[in-house]
Amino acid sequence: MNKTRKLETLEGVVRSAKGAKSLTVSVPMIVKHPKYAKYLHRDRVFHVHDESNEAREGDRVAICQCRPISKTKHWRLVKVVKRGESI
């Protein structure tokens, strides 16, 4: 039986690209405070597998879930949406 499941896809900014084939991507989230009902801006950080080392710091990237690649890497790079500005 071949079931297709929809994988979660997120978009964020590369914070670090120092590891070999690894990225750290920050994804902004808006959460509602349970008591005060105020909306707060938070960031979630994901460790992402980048097979071809194409993304650099500051790039906006799309990532999706995958099988566990290491202890902390459970996401892989789908594409670079927008290149960051080089300094």
C-alpha positions as CSV (number, residue, x, y, z in Angstrom):
1,M,0.0,0.0,0.0
2,N,1.5,3.3,-1.1
3,K,0.2,6.1,1.1
4,T,1.3,9.6,0.3
5,R,1.5,11.9,3.2
6,K,1.7,15.7,3.1
7,L,5.0,16.9,4.6
8,E,5.1,20.1,6.6
9,T,6.9,22.8,4.7
10,L,8.2,26.0,6.4
11,E,10.1,29.1,5.3
12,G,12.8,30.8,7.3
13,V,16.1,32.6,7.3
14,V,19.5,30.9,7.5
15,R,21.2,31.9,10.7
16,S,24.3,29.7,10.4
17,A,25.9,27.7,7.5
18,K,29.1,26.8,9.2
19,G,28.7,23.0,9.3
20,A,29.3,20.7,6.4
21,K,26.0,20.0,4.7
22,S,24.2,21.6,7.8
23,L,22.3,24.8,8.3
24,T,20.6,26.5,11.2
25,V,17.3,28.0,10.1
26,S,15.2,30.5,12.1
27,V,11.4,30.4,11.4
28,P,9.3,33.2,12.8
29,M,6.2,32.1,14.7
30,I,3.3,34.1,16.2
31,V,1.8,32.6,19.3
32,K,-1.0,33.8,21.5
33,H,-0.4,34.2,25.2
34,P,-2.7,31.8,27.1
35,K,-3.7,34.2,29.9
36,Y,-3.4,37.7,28.4
37,A,-4.4,36.8,24.8
38,K,-1.6,39.0,23.5
39,Y,0.2,37.9,20.3
40,L,3.9,37.3,20.7
41,H,6.6,37.0,18.1
42,R,8.8,34.0,18.6
43,D,11.4,32.2,16.6
44,R,11.8,28.4,16.2
45,V,15.3,27.1,15.3
46,F,15.6,24.0,13.1
47,H,18.8,22.1,12.1
48,V,18.5,21.5,8.3
49,H,20.4,19.1,6.0
50,D,21.8,20.8,2.9
51,E,23.2,18.1,0.6
52,S,24.8,20.5,-2.0
53,N,25.9,23.3,0.4
54,E,24.0,25.9,-1.7
55,A,22.5,28.1,1.1
56,R,24.4,30.8,2.8
57,E,23.8,33.0,5.9
58,G,20.9,35.5,5.4
59,D,19.2,33.5,2.6
60,R,15.5,32.9,2.8
61,V,14.9,29.1,2.4
62,A,12.1,26.6,2.2
63,I,12.5,23.5,4.4
64,C,10.5,20.3,4.8
65,Q,10.4,17.4,7.3
66,C,12.3,14.2,6.5
67,R,13.6,11.1,8.2
68,P,16.1,11.7,11.1
69,I,19.5,12.3,9.6
70,S,21.3,12.9,12.9
71,K,20.4,13.5,16.5
72,T,19.0,17.0,15.8
73,K,18.6,17.1,12.0
74,H,15.0,16.1,10.9
75,W,14.6,18.7,8.2
76,R,16.0,19.1,4.7
77,L,16.4,22.1,2.3
78,V,13.9,22.3,-0.5
79,K,15.0,25.4,-2.2
80,V,16.6,28.8,-1.7
81,V,13.7,31.3,-2.1
82,K,15.7,34.5,-2.0
83,R,19.4,35.2,-1.7
84,G,20.6,37.3,1.2
85,E,22.5,40.4,0.8
86,S,26.3,39.9,0.8
87,I,28.4,42.2,3.0
